């Protein structure tokens, strides 16, 4: 079960997300649903149905987990989803 304390060790596809900040200033504030994930990118579907690709490393994201929004630095998310489970993380 996905909880705020173990979010980075789970699948992100299907979660609602907001981009808090990004090196691409036009993406800041964008929100939607994660529909795909690669090693370095999150593909987000906006409310109007358009897809946007966002680099993980250069962004700060907020994911909806239950009733809470969890803020995550994108550098923690870099890596294939199946490898992220194995990572040893002190804090994020």
C-alpha positions as a printed Julia matrix, in Angstrom:
92×3 Matrix{Float64}:
  0.0    0.0     0.0
  1.31   3.42   -0.93
  1.86   5.71    2.04
  3.56   9.1     2.22
  6.64   7.56    3.85
  7.18   4.89    1.15
  5.98   6.71   -1.97
  9.34   6.73   -3.76
  9.54   2.93   -3.56
  6.24   2.41   -5.39
  4.81   2.72   -8.87
  3.91   6.31   -9.71
  1.67   5.55  -12.69
 -1.92   6.45  -11.89
 -1.1    9.01   -9.19
 -2.13  12.64   -9.43
  0.85  14.99   -9.55
  1.63  18.7    -9.5
  4.92  20.21  -10.59
  6.08  22.55   -7.85
  9.18  23.76   -9.7
 11.17  22.84  -12.76
 14.13  24.14  -14.74
 11.54  24.68  -17.49
  9.54  27.51  -15.92
  6.55  26.91  -18.21
  5.93  23.57  -16.46
  5.76  24.98  -12.92
  2.23  24.65  -11.57
  1.2   22.03  -14.13
 -0.86  19.16  -12.77
 -2.41  15.95  -13.95
 -2.11  12.19  -13.78
  1.08  10.18  -14.29
  0.42   7.88  -17.26
  3.94   6.6   -17.9
  7.4    6.67  -16.39
 10.85   6.08  -17.83
 14.26   6.26  -16.22
 14.49  10.05  -16.57
 10.97  11.23  -17.45
  7.44  11.37  -16.12
  4.7   11.53  -18.73
  1.75  13.46  -17.33
 -1.74  13.7   -18.81
 -3.27  17.12  -18.18
 -6.99  17.69  -17.62
 -7.46  18.62  -21.28
 -6.06  15.23  -22.38
 -2.7   16.52  -23.62
  0.45  14.71  -22.58
  3.54  16.45  -21.22
  6.97  14.9   -20.62
  8.86  16.23  -17.61
 12.43  15.47  -16.61
 12.59  13.98  -13.13
 16.01  15.33  -12.25
 15.19  19.0   -12.78
 11.83  19.11  -11.01
 10.19  19.08   -7.62
  6.88  17.22   -7.59
  3.91  16.87   -5.28
  2.03  13.55   -5.45
 -1.43  12.88   -4.05
 -1.4    9.92   -1.69
 -4.79   9.41   -0.07
 -5.81  12.79    1.32
 -2.22  14.08    1.58
  0.09  15.71   -0.94
  3.68  14.51   -0.67
  6.52  16.71   -1.96
  9.39  14.82   -3.61
 12.61  16.1    -5.16
 12.81  14.62   -8.65
 16.45  13.56   -8.19
 15.23  10.87   -5.79
 12.97   9.46   -8.51
 15.65   9.15  -11.21
 16.02   5.52  -12.22
 13.87   2.79  -13.6
 10.82   2.08  -11.45
 11.88  -1.52  -10.88
 15.33  -0.41   -9.67
 14.0    2.35   -7.42
 12.51  -0.3    -5.12
 15.99  -1.59   -4.32
 17.54   1.8    -3.55
 18.66   2.57   -0.02
 17.3    5.99    0.83
 18.13   7.82    4.05
 15.65  10.67    3.64
 13.99  12.3     0.71
